[in-house]
Amino acid sequence: MSESIFMLPDVGEGLVEAEIVAWKVAVGDVVTLNQPLVDIETAKATVELPSPYAGTVTALHGAVGDVMAVGAPLVVIETDAAASAPSAPATTPEAPASVGAGRTPVLVGYGVAEDDAVVTRRRRQAAPVAATPVTPKPDVAEASLRPARSTPPVRLYAKQHGVDLATVTGTGRDGLITRDDVERALAGAPTPTRPPVPVLTSTTRFVGREIESWSTGPLEERIPVRGVLRSMADAMVQSAFQAPHAAVWVRVEATGTVALLDSLRGRPAFAGVRLSPLTIVALAVCDAARHYPGLNSSYDAAAQEVVVRRRVNLGIAANTPRGLIVPNIKGADTLDLRAMAVSLNELVDVARAGTTTPEAMLHTTLSITNVGPFAVDGAMPILPPGTGAIIAVGQIAKRPWVVGDDVVARPTVDLSMSFDHRQIDGALASAAIAHIGRFITDPAAAIIGG
């Protein structure tokens, strides 16, 4: 028997740290190869780490909420050296190392650092964490809860209070189980027939964290900038100060979009598929990129080149329980209306559940931010780094609209586009936003006409 150390791997591109969200094992547990050990939050997403060894857990490094450096010891597992070595391709020749050895091999795609590079930071204390049990062993009931749609913090809160999520009805968007749902279950209160109107009671959410409301919170509150919040802040500063932003906007009639969606919702081909105006907007943006390829471009300052791509990886800004992220639909320009709707649904569901992978946020070429659900008419968004344009979509609402010589009430929507003025000029941006507007005004004709 020997002890093998599982180091915190780099699960993205150059990530340097991650926060422990939830332990799935405890000291004394017997684990199998690839069994989930822990949920971590990186700068890009929440990731579940599988075990690279089979054996018995002898130590856990770090508690829920701790921020661990990539390469820091995470789990110590007592293994049978002959039987539990993780399988790996020829490119990963090292055998599992014992405690104190120089380098530990991990699953394919995970990187590790040397022991002298290990750094662990605690949320409220500077001393290193002892290798001691952190949480009780999850019981059999909790394992059955994992299919329930909730976020890792809510799952942890429910577990700590003995609430079976399988018995809880979610009132969040699309049935997501929220902390309020768990608290109602604890109090034995009935589930409301419709989602409650958000109000500032004892707590609220800000920058992906739960904070006290105005009436009950401290006079000054400091929130650590890390994880998704740090990634968002760094990316926005980088983009705002490196890319010269400019913007164009237009208001268009959306009667055709509303009518088309209403007609499709009753068709068997779209049974079970959630259709929204964002589906039409996504098709319109991809169609604009086909007609104006310069829209789907980026500026490579180091090489002094403009990179024009003829495949759209369409980023969708998503407001998640952990903050703002921008996952993308790979090859969105190749999708028809139904496939686009399905892809959008999957992207949003995964983002809200907090399980978006780092890979899903790489290589975005063009983006959309939808502020309409927040009852906002429009926005001037900052470009995601490495992209040339982002389109903001406001709410569809009835407004006065001139038809001939008459003023009538018609559903309209405001579209705006922020763009990198180094390679996209006003003429191209104006032509592209007008094209998107025409598509939304008469999407049936645009789709049939190709």
Secondary structure, DSSP 4 states (H G I P E B T S, - for coil): -EEEEEEPPB-SSS--EEEEEEES--TT-EE-TT-EEEEEE-SS-EEEEEPSS-EEEEEE---TT-EEETTSEEEEEEE-TTT-PPP--TT--PPPPBTT-S----STT-B---GGG--EE-SS--SPPPS---SPPP-HHHHTTTTS-B-HHHHHHHHHTT--GGGPPP-SGGG-B-HHHHHHHHHTPPPPSSPPPP--SSEEEETTEEEE-TTTS-SS------HHHHHHHHHHHHHHHHS-EEEEEEEEE-HHHHHHHHHHHTSGGGTT----HHHHHHHHHHHHHHH-GGGSEEEETTTTEEEE-SS--EEE-EEETTEEE--EETTGGG--HHHHHHHHHHHHHHHHTT---GGGGSS--EEEEE-GGGT-----PPPPTT-SEEEEE---EEEEEEETTEEEEEEEEEEEEEEETTT--HHHHHHHHHHHHHHHHSHHHHHHH-
